[in-house]
Amino acid sequence: MKMNAASIKNQKAEWEALGVKLPAFDHDAMTAKTKEHPVWVHFGAGNIFRGFIAALQQRLLNEGLQDRGIIAADTFDYDIIDKIYTPFDNLTMMVTLNPDGSTSREIIGSVAEGLRADSSDAAMMARFKEIFTDPGLQMISFTITEKGYALYRPDGSLMPVVQADIDEGPAHARHAMSMVAALLFERFQAGAAPLAVVSMDNCSHNGEKLQSSVMTVAKAWA
């Protein structure tokens, strides 16, 4: 039995017989509504995101407190999207080790879409622009590690990839902060609807690091 959207809908009894907890909401409806009217994009689609942030959103969906999920994006390791998200309809098997040594298993289905933030992929970038220009988008968040916000080398010069992004402009952004700056510019041009930009990384002054890096790139393009 493969973990996918069809099996959690049509083979519930088999999953439950294996002791696997399933999403308590209509996964297909959530996915469709999120894609049509996105509210949250998260950059950094790794284990921290899947095991904690996506799991918390699932709890809200299960309780009927939310009706839309998260769009996960990765700017660095595209294999996460291509090999972990897409083949399994963006579902994750979360296994928790309990204090008594037992394990509990739950399929996390709060991720509606997985995207590669790759400026060389025209289709992907068209989808990102569609999402970011939607005035209903409420938040973008990050778990990309402290290194993901870094723009400078130890000698104080810009990293080559960042310098290239600045030289080539928003359409060719590759660094995570350049990509975000480019997409925020798209949103600004489409009406400048408000948006929360939130770092969830466990590092000191995470929000300041995020703001500084995005603004550095944006000012260089001005």
C-alpha angles and dihedrals in degrees: 000000000000123000106242141122093272096052096049088052101040103028102044094135092054093051093046091049087059090054095252118144113221132206109279093212134073100275096191092051092047091050094049094047093047093051092048097043109018119193105172135036119184123197115208109049099193134119098289089057096044097043099043116012098037090042091055091050088051089056090055091048092048091053093048093245092120132032099191134058137209132285108220121210135181126198098183117030107041091177088074089065098036099044107024106030110029100046091053099041090254093298123141130201106221115198117192124197107219125212091255092056096256123121133227124203130206133171109229110213103167094107109091099181139011119209137184110226092217117146091200091062106081095192093051093048092049088055092048091051090049090053097044094048092052104107090212093066105114109180146011117196138184144217099167098129123251090282090063091071096047117114102167137071121228091266091059097253123123118267110258092245091053093047089050090050090052093047096046098041137229096309091066102040115149108163113084094242092047090050091052092047090051093049093046088052089054088053092048091052091049094059106298096254111186119265135180112231107197132180112208095180118125098241134111116272091001094166092050091051090051094047094046094050096046092046092048091058094041093051091049089056094046 
